[in-house]
Amino acid sequence: MSAHTEVQQLGELLGLPDPAGLSHLSLSEELVHGLSVSALDRLAQEIAPGDKAFPEMIVSRATLKRRRREKRPLSAYESEKLARTAGVWRMALDVYRDEDHARRFLHQPHPLLEGRTPLALAVESSVGAEAVEHILGRLKYGSAA
């Protein structure tokens, strides 16, 4: 799978306009300007349907409520967290080829992550997301994970 295709898949997951024309540079610009709250809602429905706590992993409840009321986008920092999480979700889907199995992987504590959930680690930092992606890569290519 090419990197460009991965960026387009992220654009689709986040509900960005014209994901087919999305590049790394244009995705970066979208993140700097702030993704819409609807991108968060969309990814929440994908990763954690019915889980009211998931959006609060990205942005605090009070801030999210204010952004909705004022119709303002997420900050660049929150947008980066959301895109990073979408990238891990995309990779989990690629490995498991099933949404339920991918969700289970993300939400269950993992021994290689010292009992933390892959989702929490991926949201927390880019290094955490890389650790989760490393495990997913090992699963995809047949190494013990």
C-alpha positions as CSV (number, residue, x, y, z in Angstrom):
1,M,0.0,0.0,0.0
2,S,1.5,3.4,-1.0
3,A,1.9,6.2,1.5
4,H,-0.3,8.4,-0.6
5,T,-3.1,5.8,-0.4
6,E,-2.7,5.7,3.4
7,V,-3.2,9.5,3.5
8,Q,-6.3,9.3,1.4
9,Q,-7.7,6.6,3.7
10,L,-7.0,8.9,6.6
11,G,-8.9,11.7,4.8
12,E,-11.8,9.4,4.3
13,L,-11.9,8.3,7.9
14,L,-11.8,11.9,9.1
15,G,-14.5,13.0,6.5
16,L,-12.2,15.5,4.8
17,P,-13.4,17.0,1.6
18,D,-11.8,15.4,-1.5
19,P,-9.8,12.7,0.2
20,A,-8.8,11.4,-3.3
21,G,-6.7,14.5,-3.8
22,L,-5.2,14.6,-0.3
23,S,-1.4,14.6,0.0
24,H,0.8,14.6,3.1
25,L,1.2,18.4,2.7
26,S,-2.5,19.1,2.4
27,L,-3.3,16.8,5.4
28,S,-0.7,18.7,7.4
29,E,-2.4,22.0,6.5
30,E,-5.8,20.6,7.5
31,L,-4.3,19.6,10.9
32,V,-2.7,23.0,11.4
33,H,-6.0,24.8,10.6
34,G,-7.9,22.3,12.8
35,L,-10.2,19.5,11.9
36,S,-13.9,19.9,12.4
37,V,-15.7,18.5,15.5
38,S,-17.6,16.3,13.0
39,A,-14.3,14.5,12.2
40,L,-14.0,13.6,15.9
41,D,-17.6,12.4,15.9
42,R,-17.0,10.3,12.8
43,L,-13.9,8.6,14.1
44,A,-15.6,8.0,17.5
45,Q,-18.4,6.2,15.7
46,E,-15.8,4.0,13.9
47,I,-13.5,3.2,16.8
48,A,-15.8,3.3,19.8
49,P,-19.5,3.3,18.7
50,G,-21.7,4.3,21.7
51,D,-18.7,5.1,23.9
52,K,-19.3,8.6,25.2
53,A,-15.8,8.7,26.8
54,F,-13.8,8.3,23.6
55,P,-14.1,12.0,22.4
56,E,-12.7,13.0,25.8
57,M,-9.5,11.1,25.1
58,I,-8.9,13.7,22.3
59,V,-10.4,16.9,23.9
60,S,-11.9,17.7,27.3
61,R,-15.6,17.6,27.7
62,A,-15.9,21.3,28.5
63,T,-13.8,22.3,25.5
64,L,-15.7,20.0,23.2
65,K,-19.0,21.4,24.4
66,R,-17.7,24.9,23.8
67,R,-16.3,24.1,20.3
68,R,-19.7,22.6,19.4
69,R,-21.6,25.6,20.6
70,E,-19.3,28.1,18.9
71,K,-18.9,25.9,15.8
72,R,-15.1,26.1,16.0
73,P,-12.7,23.5,14.8
74,L,-10.4,21.4,17.0
75,S,-7.0,22.9,17.8
76,A,-3.9,21.8,15.8
77,Y,-2.8,19.7,18.8
78,E,-6.2,18.0,19.1
79,S,-6.4,17.5,15.3
80,E,-2.9,15.8,15.4
81,K,-4.1,13.5,18.2
82,L,-7.2,12.6,16.1
83,A,-5.3,12.0,12.9
84,R,-2.7,9.9,14.8
85,T,-5.6,7.8,16.3
86,A,-7.2,7.5,12.9
87,G,-3.9,6.2,11.5
88,V,-3.7,3.5,14.1
89,W,-7.3,2.5,13.5
90,R,-6.6,2.3,9.7
91,M,-3.6,0.0,10.4
92,A,-5.6,-2.2,12.8
93,L,-8.3,-2.6,10.2
94,D,-5.6,-3.5,7.6
95,V,-4.2,-6.2,9.9
96,Y,-7.5,-7.6,11.2
97,R,-9.7,-7.0,8.2
98,D,-12.7,-6.9,10.6
99,E,-13.9,-3.9,12.6
100,D,-14.9,-5.9,15.7
101,H,-11.5,-7.6,15.9
102,A,-9.7,-4.2,15.3
103,R,-11.7,-2.6,18.1
104,R,-11.0,-5.5,20.5
105,F,-7.3,-5.1,19.8
106,L,-7.4,-1.3,20.5
107,H,-9.5,-1.6,23.6
108,Q,-7.9,-4.5,25.4
109,P,-4.8,-4.1,27.6
110,H,-1.7,-5.6,25.8
111,P,1.2,-7.3,27.5
112,L,3.8,-5.7,25.2
113,L,2.4,-2.3,26.3
114,E,2.8,-3.1,30.0
115,G,-0.9,-3.8,30.3
116,R,-2.1,-0.5,28.7
117,T,-4.6,-0.4,25.9
118,P,-3.2,0.3,22.4
119,L,-5.9,3.0,22.0
120,A,-4.8,5.0,25.1
121,L,-1.1,4.8,24.1
122,A,-1.8,5.9,20.5
123,V,-3.8,8.9,21.7
124,E,-1.3,9.9,24.2
125,S,1.8,10.5,22.0
126,S,3.3,9.8,18.6
127,V,5.8,7.5,20.2
128,G,3.0,5.5,21.8
129,A,1.3,5.3,18.4
130,E,4.5,4.0,16.9
131,A,4.7,1.3,19.6
132,V,1.2,0.2,18.7
133,E,1.9,0.3,15.0
134,H,5.0,-1.8,15.6
135,I,2.9,-4.5,17.3
136,L,0.4,-4.3,14.4
137,G,3.2,-4.7,11.9
138,R,4.5,-7.8,13.7
139,L,1.0,-9.2,13.7
140,K,0.6,-8.5,10.0
141,Y,3.9,-10.0,9.0
142,G,3.8,-13.1,11.3
143,S,6.1,-12.2,14.2
144,A,5.0,-12.9,17.7
145,A,3.2,-10.0,19.2
